[in-house]
Amino acid sequence: MQKTKTTRRGFLRASAGLIGGGWLAANWPGIAAAAEAAASARDAGAEFSHLDPLDAADLEAMAALIIPDDDSPGAREAGVIYFMDTALGSIFAAQAAGLAAGLADLNAKVVALDAGAKRFAGLDSARQIELLRREESSPIFGGVRFMTLCGFLAMPSYGGNRNHVGWDLIGFDHRHAWQPPFGYYDAKAAGNGDTDV
């Protein structure tokens, strides 16, 4: 069990690093606004603002495979679908049409894989995993993975990361305020010796 937790933690840390500080800095106000609206919707149990309920079920099923719940909560428990819903109406609005087209294409493949299923969310988990493995390099999978990570690691007040489950998984200390030194890199700057690292 501990091995799985470490693997997931490592995956999330590595993926979060790929997001790119420059992009986040340039787009942070939009991301923050989308996330704050998402938190309000999630906490109120509101209907989706921008997603069709069937599309939301497909996206949530994909997110739950990207960050599954095993020995710790996953994307579904963190409520990342509410972050996605709000972000697709704001900061990721330009990607909404492409996402809808990608979902339609994915669901066409669902029918080819299992004639009894009409949507991705209707497949059993083994078939969902099989289909997503084929789609790992597709734009829809990349987009959903990115939004899943954003929603999983966002401030809870901004949507997703319900009850700090994302932060707890990566070991982020979510105190209200911090006092220097913050880490090994500035410990000496607090007057405890030389500032060279």
Number of C-alpha atoms within 10 A of each C-alpha: 7 8 8 12 15 13 11 18 17 14 14 19 15 11 14 15 10 10 13 10 12 9 9 12 10 10 12 14 12 15 22 18 16 24 30 21 18 30 24 15 19 21 13 9 10 11 13 17 14 17 20 12 12 12 18 18 17 20 26 22 21 23 26 20 18 20 23 17 14 10 10 15 18 22 28 23 20 27 25 31 30 33 29 29 27 26 27 21 16 18 18 18 15 11 15 17 11 14 21 15 12 17 19 15 12 20 19 14 16 22 15 12 15 14 9 11 15 15 20 27 20 16 20 11 13 8 15 18 15 11 17 17 11 10 14 12 10 11 13 21 23 13 15 18 20 19 21 28 23 23 30 30 26 24 21 22 18 22 33 33 29 26 14 19 20 29 18 16 19 17 11 11 10 11 6 5 5 9 5 9 13 10 8 9 11 15 16 15 15 12 10 9 9 10 12 8 9
